[in-house]
Amino acid sequence: MNIKQLLHNITSTEFNFAVAGLCLNSQQVQEGDVFIALQGRSTHGIQHINQAIENGCIAVLIDSKDIECRVPAIRIDDLGLHLPVLAKQMYGEALNVEIIGITGTNGKTSVACFISQLLTLLGVKNGLIGTLGIGQSEQYSQHTTPDILTLYRTLAGYFKNGIKTAVLEVSSHGIDQDRIAGLNLTHAVLTNLTQDHLDYHQNLSAYQSTKARLFSLASVTTTILNRDDEHYVNFLEVAKGKKIIDFGLDDFDDIKPTEQGFLVTLQDYVFEVPFLGEYNLSNILAAFNTLKAYGFDIEKIIPLLHKLTPPLGRMQKIDNHLVWIDYAHTPDAIENTITSLQKHYPNFKIRLVFGCGGNRDQDKRAKMGKIASKLADTLILTNDNPRNENPRAIIDDILNGIDDSYEVDITLDRQLAIETAITTLGENECLLIAGKGHETTQQFKDNIVDLNDIQIAQNILKSS
């Protein structure tokens, strides 16, 4: 596409050259791209122009001031507001892809993975975009919901490759920052709403309002809502006028916990669910009802439910040992994961290893400490991703929620904490390592180190 054509609804330009793509991240610039330099969380895109040029950028769009650099630089006032227009102009084919959007505090990744797996089993080619990455594409994102240009570029690529359905995790940040603006989101799914990201949204009411915006989008025709969630009525009101399908655990006629998961009865079908935790039953119902809303007969969907596999780092059992890795990093998630193990292993004690992330909602730390100390039999506090905060200060925040009479082990070195927890685990104990799940790095103030809870646990158990 020519630069004049790209900008014709925004500004006139004397430049005349072909544009291969648009990019907001200098590290991901490809040959022939135009780099869009905007203010980020900590730095402005101006500081990364040289890197963008080295990676093949042929021009820069900038909003803050006129600059000179080695490629054409075009100033556009309020540039950030024009991103949806630029995205549609450059990647118009993205609008041909129908999107199933999943939002909620916990369970987004599991529900998205389940929906994608079921679509595949039913013969629907689809792309999965979320916390675990971008499937069926060479595009990359560090965010649950990619930036708007990466998202449009991915979807346009999907369409060119014959993929007309995408399953997208929609974060509150993604909604608030208009990363999904203008896309063809037809189905919106709510998993649940509990405390998280209050460092960004300030309070639960604002957080809920942001999430609710997904269900009021004009493109959304069908909403799938969790009626077991205490905020269900609020989302029901927002979704008024659209097709509404709801789900709840009482949809099952019978639920029997086993060591491996549950034996359930759903609409006269009896099958085993190979996941721990009733919240995973809720996640499966969310996926089931989404596929039903998408037009598939229940007789085709239900027989496939026992074939579902958990996403990486979500109540992932390490081989045949009583050790689980989970991404739980909110008060609600910590409570659900511990109580799940207690339900499936009632005669076992629970040991928990966890910490809290830095530069994130500080209010939840003491709450997580309180829940952990009340439910877990033994507790090891350690680093999560401290980022720019003092690791010990984060631990102290967690300790504020723990009674002084409860004995806590503190080992800031996460690998050592995991090693200690596993090597000293008793025969009558289950171990839950929470907070990082699938993540393969740990973020400190001055560096990022390789660290993978799953690999650490596997290596220790293999050598023991």
Secondary structure as the mmCIF struct_conf table of DSSP 4:
data_model
#
loop_
_struct_conf.conf_type_id
_struct_conf.id
_struct_conf.beg_label_comp_id
_struct_conf.beg_label_asym_id
_struct_conf.beg_label_seq_id
_struct_conf.end_label_comp_id
_struct_conf.end_label_asym_id
_struct_conf.end_label_seq_id
STRN STRN1 ASN A 2 ASN A 2
HELX_RH_AL_P HELX_RH_AL_P1 ILE A 3 LEU A 7
TURN_TY1_P TURN_TY1_P1 HIS A 8 ILE A 10
BEND BEND1 GLU A 14 GLU A 14
STRN STRN2 ALA A 18 ALA A 18
STRN STRN3 GLY A 21 CYS A 23
BEND BEND2 LEU A 24 LEU A 24
HELX_RH_3T_P HELX_RH_3T_P1 SER A 26 GLN A 28
TURN_TY1_P TURN_TY1_P2 GLU A 31 GLY A 32
STRN STRN4 ASP A 33 ALA A 37
STRN STRN5 GLN A 39 GLN A 39
BEND BEND3 ARG A 41 THR A 43
STRN STRN6 HIS A 44 HIS A 44
HELX_RH_3T_P HELX_RH_3T_P2 GLY A 45 HIS A 48
HELX_RH_AL_P HELX_RH_AL_P2 ILE A 49 GLU A 54
TURN_TY1_P TURN_TY1_P3 ASN A 55 GLY A 56
STRN STRN7 ALA A 59 ILE A 62
BEND BEND4 ASP A 63 SER A 64
BEND BEND5 ARG A 70 VAL A 71
STRN STRN8 ALA A 73 ARG A 75
TURN_TY1_P TURN_TY1_P4 ASP A 77 ASP A 78
HELX_RH_3T_P HELX_RH_3T_P3 LEU A 79 HIS A 82
HELX_RH_AL_P HELX_RH_AL_P3 LEU A 83 MET A 90
HELX_RH_3T_P HELX_RH_3T_P4 GLY A 92 ASN A 96
BEND BEND6 VAL A 97 VAL A 97
STRN STRN9 GLU A 98 THR A 103
BEND BEND7 THR A 105 GLY A 107
HELX_RH_AL_P HELX_RH_AL_P4 LYS A 108 LEU A 121
TURN_TY1_P TURN_TY1_P5 LEU A 122 GLY A 123
STRN STRN10 ASN A 126 GLY A 130
TURN_TY1_P TURN_TY1_P6 THR A 131 LEU A 132
STRN STRN11 GLY A 133 ILE A 134
TURN_TY1_P TURN_TY1_P7 GLY A 135 GLN A 136
BEND BEND8 SER A 137 GLU A 138
BEND BEND9 GLN A 142 THR A 145
HELX_RH_AL_P HELX_RH_AL_P5 ILE A 148 LYS A 160
TURN_TY1_P TURN_TY1_P8 ASN A 161 GLY A 162
STRN STRN12 THR A 165 GLU A 169
HELX_RH_AL_P HELX_RH_AL_P6 SER A 172 ASP A 176
TURN_TY1_P TURN_TY1_P9 GLN A 177 GLY A 182
STRN STRN13 LEU A 185 LEU A 190
BEND BEND10 GLN A 195 GLN A 195
HELX_RH_AL_P HELX_RH_AL_P7 LEU A 198 HIS A 201
BEND BEND11 GLN A 202 ASN A 203
HELX_RH_AL_P HELX_RH_AL_P8 LEU A 204 ALA A 212
HELX_RH_3T_P HELX_RH_3T_P5 ARG A 213 SER A 216
TURN_TY1_P TURN_TY1_P10 ALA A 218 SER A 219
STRN STRN14 THR A 222 ASN A 226
TURN_TY1_P TURN_TY1_P11 ARG A 227 ASP A 228
BEND BEND12 ASP A 229 ASP A 229
TURN_TY1_P TURN_TY1_P12 GLU A 230 HIS A 231
HELX_RH_AL_P HELX_RH_AL_P9 TYR A 232 VAL A 238
TURN_TY1_P TURN_TY1_P13 ALA A 239 GLY A 241
BEND BEND13 LYS A 242 LYS A 242
STRN STRN15 LYS A 243 PHE A 247
HELX_RH_3T_P HELX_RH_3T_P6 LEU A 249 ASP A 251
BEND BEND14 PHE A 252 ASP A 253
STRN STRN16 ASP A 254 PRO A 257
BEND BEND15 GLU A 259 GLY A 261
STRN STRN17 PHE A 262 LEU A 266
TURN_TY1_P TURN_TY1_P14 GLN A 267 ASP A 268
STRN STRN18 TYR A 269 VAL A 273
BEND BEND16 GLY A 277 GLY A 277
HELX_RH_AL_P HELX_RH_AL_P10 GLU A 278 ALA A 293
TURN_TY1_P TURN_TY1_P15 TYR A 294 GLY A 295
HELX_RH_AL_P HELX_RH_AL_P11 ILE A 298 ILE A 301
HELX_RH_3T_P HELX_RH_3T_P7 ILE A 302 LYS A 307
HELX_LH_PP_P HELX_LH_PP_P1 PRO A 310 PRO A 311
TURN_TY1_P TURN_TY1_P16 LEU A 312 GLY A 313
BEND BEND17 ARG A 314 MET A 315
STRN STRN19 GLN A 316 LYS A 317
TURN_TY1_P TURN_TY1_P17 ASP A 319 ASN A 320
BEND BEND18 HIS A 321 LEU A 322
STRN STRN20 VAL A 323 ASP A 326
BEND BEND19 THR A 330 THR A 330
HELX_RH_AL_P HELX_RH_AL_P12 PRO A 331 HIS A 344
TURN_TY1_P TURN_TY1_P18 PRO A 346 ASN A 347
BEND BEND20 PHE A 348 PHE A 348
STRN STRN21 LYS A 349 PHE A 354
TURN_TY1_P TURN_TY1_P19 GLY A 358 ASN A 359
BEND BEND21 ARG A 360 ARG A 360
BEND BEND22 GLN A 362 GLN A 362
HELX_RH_AL_P HELX_RH_AL_P13 ASP A 363 LEU A 375
BEND BEND23 ASP A 377 ASP A 377
STRN STRN22 THR A 378 LEU A 381
BEND BEND24 ASP A 384 ASP A 384
TURN_TY1_P TURN_TY1_P20 ARG A 387 ASN A 388
BEND BEND25 GLU A 389 GLU A 389
HELX_RH_AL_P HELX_RH_AL_P14 PRO A 391 LEU A 399
TURN_TY1_P TURN_TY1_P21 ASN A 400 GLY A 401
BEND BEND26 ILE A 402 ILE A 402
TURN_TY1_P TURN_TY1_P22 ASP A 404 SER A 405
BEND BEND27 TYR A 406 TYR A 406
STRN STRN23 ASP A 409 ILE A 410
BEND BEND28 LEU A 412 LEU A 412
HELX_RH_AL_P HELX_RH_AL_P15 ARG A 414 THR A 423
TURN_TY1_P TURN_TY1_P23 THR A 424 THR A 424
TURN_TY1_P TURN_TY1_P24 GLU A 427 ASN A 428
STRN STRN24 GLU A 429 ALA A 434
BEND BEND29 GLY A 435 GLY A 435
TURN_TY1_P TURN_TY1_P25 GLY A 437 HIS A 438
STRN STRN25 THR A 441 GLN A 443
BEND BEND30 LYS A 445 ASP A 446
STRN STRN26 ILE A 448 ASP A 450
HELX_RH_AL_P HELX_RH_AL_P16 ASP A 453 SER A 463
#
